[in-house]
Amino acid sequence: MTEYLTYAKSGVDIDANDVMVDRIRTSVQSTYGPRVIDIHGGFAGLFRLDYSEKLFKKNYKNPILAACTDGVGTKILVARDMNKFDTIGYDLVAMNVNDMLVMGAEPLFFLDYLGVNKLEPLKIAELVESISAACRMANCALIGGETAEMPDIYKKDDYDMAGFAVGVGEKNKIINGSGVKAGDTILGLASSGLHSNGYALARNICFKKMKLKVDDVIKEFGNRTIGEALLAPTKIYVRPIMKLLSQYRSKKVIHAMAHITGGGLPGNVPRVLPKGCDAVLEKSSWKKEPIFDFLQKNGPVEEEEMFRVFNMGIGYVLIVAPDFASSVAKKLRAFGETVYKIGTIKRGSGNVIIK
C-alpha cells in the first residue's frame, strides 16, 4: 500500500495556521480605524490615503511617507526561555514606530513577520496580541502579517520576528536636525531598561558568565527575576511626542530628536547633529534602571563600552531651543514621561562627549 506524503508529515501544519488566524482576528481588528479597509481573506492590507479632516486628526497638505523595518534581536531568546510571549511583540512595534517618530512622522500602519519551527496557535496568538496592544498604544493599525512554519531552518522552540511600519509627515515639518545649533538644550526621556539592544552582551554576562537562570531573583531588582528585568518592554514614545509636536508646530522649537537604540547615545545622537556641533552630556544628570549597574559590575564592562552598547537609561532624546526647554519638559512630564535635562549643544565636530 502506497504511503502518501503530506505537508503535515513534512513539518508544516496548515490547519494550525487556520486556528491561529481565527484566534488573532479580534485582536488585530482592535487596531483598525476608519482608514483601514477590511476585506475578509484579502491578499494585502488596504489603508486609505485620504487626508480629509474626517479621517485624520490633522490635514496634510504635502504628505511624505516614512517607512521603517526592525527586529528585536536576541531578546526573543529571553522570552523563549521564560516561556513568556505577551511583551516581545510590544518591543517589535516600539523599535519601528520610535524610529520614524524622530522625524516627526505619525505612524499609520504596521505589518509583522514571524518565522517559527512549529506553529503553536496559542503562543503565536499571544505574540500577535502583544503586537496589537503596542499598535493601539502607537495609534497605528496592524493591517497584515506573515507566519512561516519552517522546521528545516528553525530548531525546536526557536523563532524570529521582524516588523515593518509606515507613517506620514508634512514635508515642510520633517525634523532632520538641520536647525540644531550651539546653545540648544538636550532633553532625555527615561527608558524602561535595556529596551531591545545589547542582549548578546547582557545574556553573555547573566547566563554564561554568572550562570543565572531566568527565574533567579536578583536583590538589586527587588522581587523581580533577572528574566523579568531583561524582558521589560521597550517604551513607545508616540503619544507624548505627537502631542508635543501638535502644540509646537514650528521647527524653531524642536530642532532634532533621536531614538536611542543600538550604539547608545554616542552612536545615535550624532545622526542628527550638523557639522560644527557636539552634544555634551552630563551622565550624572539622569537616573537609570538597576540593570545597567548590575551588568557593568558583573561583566565587568568598561563604562565606555556600556554607553556604546546600551541606552544607559535614556530611550529618546530631544534637542530643543534653550528658551523653550523648560516648557517642553513640563509638557512631556504632564504627558507621563520622566524627563531629564541631560546636556547642551556646543561648537565642535559632530561628536557626543559624555562627562
C-alpha positions in Angstrom: 0.0 0.0 0.0 1.4 3.4 -1.0 2.0 5.8 1.8 1.5 9.3 0.5 3.4 12.2 1.8 1.7 15.3 3.1 2.7 18.9 4.1 2.0 18.0 7.7 4.3 15.0 7.6 7.0 17.3 6.2 6.6 19.5 9.3 4.1 22.2 8.2 0.6 22.2 9.7 -1.8 24.3 7.6 -4.7 23.6 9.9 -2.8 25.0 12.9 -2.3 28.2 10.8 -6.1 28.5 10.3 -6.7 28.1 14.0 -4.1 30.8 14.8 -5.6 33.2 12.3 -9.0 32.7 13.9 -7.6 33.4 17.3 -5.9 36.6 16.4 -8.6 38.2 14.3 -10.3 40.1 17.1 -7.0 41.4 18.5 -5.9 42.6 15.0 -9.2 44.3 14.2 -9.0 46.2 17.5 -6.2 48.3 16.0 -8.3 49.3 13.0 -9.6 52.9 12.5 -11.7 54.4 9.7 -8.7 54.4 7.3 -8.4 50.6 7.2 -10.4 48.9 4.5 -11.1 45.4 5.9 -11.5 42.8 3.2 -12.0 39.3 4.6 -9.5 36.9 3.1 -7.6 39.8 1.3 -4.1 39.1 0.0 -2.9 42.6 1.1 -3.8 45.1 3.8 -5.5 48.2 2.5 -5.2 51.7 4.0 -6.9 54.9 2.8 -4.6 57.8 1.9 -7.5 60.2 2.4 -6.2 63.3 4.2 -9.5 64.8 4.9 -10.3 66.1 8.4 -12.9 63.3 8.8 -10.3 60.6 8.9 -7.2 62.4 10.1 -6.7 64.5 13.3 -4.7 66.8 11.1 -4.8 67.6 7.4 -1.6 67.0 5.4 -1.1 69.4 2.6 2.1 67.9 1.3 2.4 64.4 2.8 5.6 62.5 2.9 5.6 58.7 3.7 8.1 57.3 6.2 8.9 53.6 6.4 10.9 51.5 8.9 11.8 47.9 9.5 13.5 46.3 12.5 13.5 43.3 14.8 14.2 42.7 18.5 17.4 40.7 18.2 18.3 38.1 20.8 15.8 39.4 23.3 13.5 36.8 21.8 15.7 34.1 23.4 15.0 35.5 26.9 11.2 35.4 26.1 11.6 31.9 24.8 13.5 30.7 28.0 10.8 32.4 30.2 8.0 30.9 28.0 6.6 34.4 28.0 5.3 35.9 24.8 3.0 38.7 25.9 5.5 41.6 25.7 8.0 40.8 23.0 5.6 42.0 20.3 5.5 45.3 22.1 9.2 45.6 21.5 8.8 44.9 17.8 6.4 47.7 17.3 8.3 50.1 19.5 11.6 49.7 17.6 9.9 50.7 14.4 7.5 53.5 15.4 10.0 55.2 17.7 12.4 55.4 14.7 10.0 57.2 12.4 8.8 59.4 15.2 12.2 61.2 15.4 11.4 62.8 12.0 8.0 64.0 13.2 6.2 61.2 11.3 2.9 59.8 12.6 2.7 56.0 12.4 -0.1 54.8 10.2 0.1 51.0 9.9 2.3 48.0 10.8 3.0 44.6 9.5 4.8 41.7 11.2 6.7 38.6 10.1 7.2 35.6 12.4 9.4 32.6 11.4 8.9 29.5 13.6 9.9 25.9 14.0 6.4 24.8 14.8 3.3 26.8 14.6 1.7 26.7 18.1 -1.5 28.7 17.8 -1.7 29.8 21.5 1.8 31.1 21.6 1.6 32.8 18.2 -1.7 34.4 19.3 -0.1 35.7 22.5 2.7 37.2 20.4 0.3 38.9 17.9 -1.9 40.1 20.8 1.1 41.9 22.2 1.8 43.4 18.8 -1.8 44.6 18.6 -1.6 46.1 22.1 1.5 48.1 21.0 -0.1 49.2 17.8 -3.0 50.6 19.8 -0.5 52.4 22.0 1.2 53.8 18.9 -2.2 54.8 17.3 -1.4 52.6 14.2 -3.2 49.8 12.6 -1.9 46.2 12.3 -3.1 45.5 8.7 -1.2 42.4 7.8 1.4 39.8 8.7 3.0 36.5 7.9 3.7 33.5 10.0 6.1 31.0 8.3 6.5 27.5 9.8 10.0 26.3 8.7 11.2 23.3 10.8 14.2 22.8 8.5 15.5 26.3 9.3 14.5 26.9 13.0 15.3 24.4 15.8 12.7 23.3 18.3 11.2 26.3 20.1 13.2 28.8 18.0 11.6 31.7 16.3 12.4 35.1 14.8 10.4 38.3 14.3 10.6 41.4 12.1 8.3 44.4 11.8 7.5 46.9 9.2 5.9 50.3 9.8 4.7 53.1 7.5 3.9 56.6 8.7 3.3 60.1 7.3 4.6 63.6 7.9 4.2 67.1 6.5 7.0 67.8 4.0 8.0 71.2 5.4 7.8 69.9 9.0 10.0 66.9 8.8 12.6 67.1 11.6 16.1 66.3 10.4 18.4 68.1 12.7 19.3 71.0 10.3 18.1 73.5 12.9 20.4 72.3 15.7 22.9 75.0 16.9 25.2 75.8 19.7 23.4 76.6 22.9 20.5 74.2 22.3 19.3 72.1 25.3 19.3 68.3 25.2 16.4 66.6 26.9 16.3 62.9 27.6 13.3 60.7 28.2 13.8 57.8 30.5 14.0 54.3 29.2 12.3 51.3 30.8 15.5 49.3 30.9 17.6 47.7 28.1 14.7 48.1 25.6 15.8 45.9 22.6 19.5 46.4 22.2 22.7 44.9 23.7 21.2 41.4 24.5 24.2 39.5 23.2 26.3 41.1 25.9 23.6 41.0 28.6 22.9 37.4 28.0 26.6 36.6 28.0 27.1 38.2 31.4 23.9 36.8 33.0 23.6 33.3 31.6 27.1 32.3 30.6 29.5 34.1 33.0 27.2 34.3 36.1 25.3 31.0 35.3 22.0 32.6 36.2 18.6 31.1 35.3 15.8 33.4 34.0 13.8 32.8 37.2 16.6 33.7 39.6 15.6 36.6 41.9 18.1 39.4 42.0 18.3 41.5 45.2 19.2 44.7 43.2 15.9 44.4 41.4 13.7 43.9 44.5 11.4 41.0 43.9 12.0 40.8 40.2 13.8 38.0 38.5 16.7 38.5 36.1 14.4 37.4 33.3 11.7 40.0 34.2 14.3 42.7 34.3 15.7 41.7 30.9 12.3 41.3 29.3 10.9 44.8 30.4 9.2 46.0 27.2 10.6 48.9 25.1 8.8 52.2 25.8 6.7 53.6 23.0 7.1 57.4 22.8 4.5 58.1 20.1 1.7 59.6 22.1 3.6 62.1 24.2 5.8 63.2 21.2 2.9 63.5 18.8 1.0 65.6 21.4 4.1 67.7 21.9 4.6 68.3 18.1 0.9 69.3 17.8 1.5 72.1 20.4 4.8 73.3 18.9 4.1 73.4 15.2 7.3 75.4 14.4 10.6 73.6 13.9 12.2 76.6 15.7 11.3 74.9 19.0 12.2 71.2 18.5 15.3 71.0 16.4 16.1 67.3 16.4 15.1 64.0 18.1 16.9 60.6 18.3 15.7 57.1 19.3 18.5 55.6 21.4 18.9 52.1 20.1 22.0 50.1 19.1 25.1 52.2 19.5 23.6 54.0 22.5 23.9 57.8 23.0 27.3 58.1 21.3 26.0 56.2 18.2 22.6 57.7 17.7 22.7 61.4 18.8 25.4 62.2 16.1 23.0 61.1 13.4 21.0 64.3 14.0 23.9 66.7 14.6 25.0 69.1 11.9 28.7 69.6 11.1 30.2 72.0 13.6 28.2 70.9 16.7 29.0 68.5 19.6 26.5 67.1 22.1 27.9 67.4 25.6 26.1 65.1 28.0 26.3 65.1 31.8 25.9 61.4 32.9 25.1 62.4 36.5 22.0 64.3 35.3 19.7 61.3 35.0 18.8 58.1 36.9 18.9 54.7 35.3 17.4 51.3 35.9 19.4 49.0 38.2 20.0 46.5 35.3 22.7 48.8 33.9 24.9 48.9 37.1 24.3 45.2 37.5 25.6 44.4 34.1 28.6 46.8 34.3 29.6 45.4 37.7 29.2 41.7 36.8 30.8 41.8 33.4 32.8 43.6 34.3 32.2 46.1 31.4 34.1 49.3 30.9 31.9 52.4 31.1 32.7 53.5 27.5 31.5 50.1 26.3 28.3 50.3 28.3 27.5 53.6 26.7 28.3 52.2 23.2 26.1 49.1 23.7 23.2 50.2 25.9 20.8 53.2 26.1 22.0 53.7 29.8 18.6 54.9 30.9 17.8 57.3 28.1 15.5 55.9 25.5 14.7 59.1 23.5 16.4 62.4 23.1 15.1 65.9 22.0 17.3 68.8 21.1 15.3 72.0 21.7 15.7 75.7 21.6 17.0 76.8 25.1 14.2 79.3 25.7 11.6 76.5 25.3 13.4 73.7 27.2 11.6 74.2 30.4 8.1 74.4 28.8 8.8 71.3 26.6 10.0 69.3 29.6 6.9 70.4 31.6 4.6 69.3 28.9 6.3 66.0 28.5 6.1 65.4 32.2 2.4 66.2 32.1 2.0 63.6 29.3 3.5 61.0 31.8 7.2 61.0 30.8 10.2 61.1 33.0 12.3 63.9 31.6 15.9 65.0 32.3 18.0 67.9 31.1 21.0 65.8 30.1 23.2 68.2 28.2 23.8 71.1 25.8 25.0 71.6 22.2 28.4 73.1 21.8 30.5 74.0 18.8 32.5 71.0 17.7 32.8 68.4 15.0 29.6 66.2 15.3 30.6 64.1 18.3 29.0 63.1 21.6 31.0 64.0 24.7 30.0 62.3 27.9 31.3 63.9 31.1 
